[in-house]
Amino acid sequence: MSIDAATLREALAGALEARQPLLPQLAAEGCDGMRLLHGAVEGLPGVAVDRYGPVLLVQTWRAPLEPGVVEAVTQQVSEALGLDDGALLGVWNHRAPDRRKGRTPDFGLFHEVALPDELWGRELGSRVDVHPRRRGHDPLLFLDLRAGRRRIAGAVADGARSVLNLFAYTCTAGLVAQQAGATEVWNVDFSRSAVDVGRANEAANRVQQADGVDGKEVPEQRYLVDDCLPVLRQLGGQKPGGRRGKRPRFTKLAARTFDLVVLDPPRWARSAFGAVDVVRDYPTLFKPAVLATAPGGHVLATNHVASVDWDDWEAVLRRCAEKAGRPVRSIERIVPDADVPTHDGNHPLKMAWVGV
């Protein structure tokens, strides 16, 4: 079966109404990205509708859309948000697995649409690339992490000057820290294509500053296209890991600390330096992150796995820090904004603001 326009429009109508109270806040913060329909929580499993600046992105993981649906919902959203005709470019990315080939199909098989080379949105006042079809299938900006990025900006405004951004993806957390006034920002990710987006975002914001939009002069960020494990371990005063002669090249670094460490790992990954497993072995990441945090500083740690209980995960963080000799001073739970609702208030994305 496929999803028709009436079905999607009905689900969107209620979701758009529920988001009205959040719109003024996001506009005041300089955000034009928002999740407008959140799948099963809002009555339509396997569907997400997001606005990224000039782009309306419809993603489906199960049933495809019928012809004309994208155009219909683009018009509906434009009217609901008070946008001019043509202000939004509707895009559909179908992400159901192609079981015959064991991979996600090419987006063009489902929705032919002409896209400009550049599409820019705003996130907490920063200019960010929101092109919906780049290398890989995930959007370039994860909207559910906005509350965490807001907390980063607040910490920098309160005096956090050095920021280490791990598993940085397109480096948006680092960009927000830089724009808030951080004097040193490191972004680390193994994906060169993702880091290149981060570099371009920084360059775009520098162009705006040169044109007199905000007049601030900020130091350049540092970008490391590296496996995060050896980088994090070395900064935390540990050995990089991996077997000599078997591990690829990595950047050699001396131990040091940062005022803020952003730890946003994937659920699971394996490399020559070990495994990332946020369900069964979060301490492998959290211990060196704590050791790389300056006394009085903070770690923003995330866990994206829905089955992980908050209380259990918090206990893991506390025990790990205690064993590392850096017991936590406080743990604050950061909850995603209201555009990412849940049935019971237990968000799949858990964000812990940890004082050490």
Secondary structure, DSSP 8 states (H G I E B T S, - for coil): --B-HHHHHHHHHHHHHHTGGGHHHHHHHT--EEEEEEGGGGT-TTEEEEEETTEEEEEESSS-B-TTHHHHHHHHHHHHHT--TTSSEEEEEE---BTTTTB---GGGT------S--EEEETTEEEE--S-SSSSS-SS-GGGHHHHHHHHHHHHTT--EEEEES-TT-HHHHHHHHHT-SEEEEEES-HHHHHHHHHHHHHHHHHHHTTSS-------EEEES-HHHHHHHHTTS---S-TTTS----------EEEEEE---SEEEETTEEEETTT-THHHHHHHHHTEEEEEEEEEEE--TTS-HHHHHHHHHHHHHHTT---SEEEEE---TTS--SSS--SSEEEEEE-
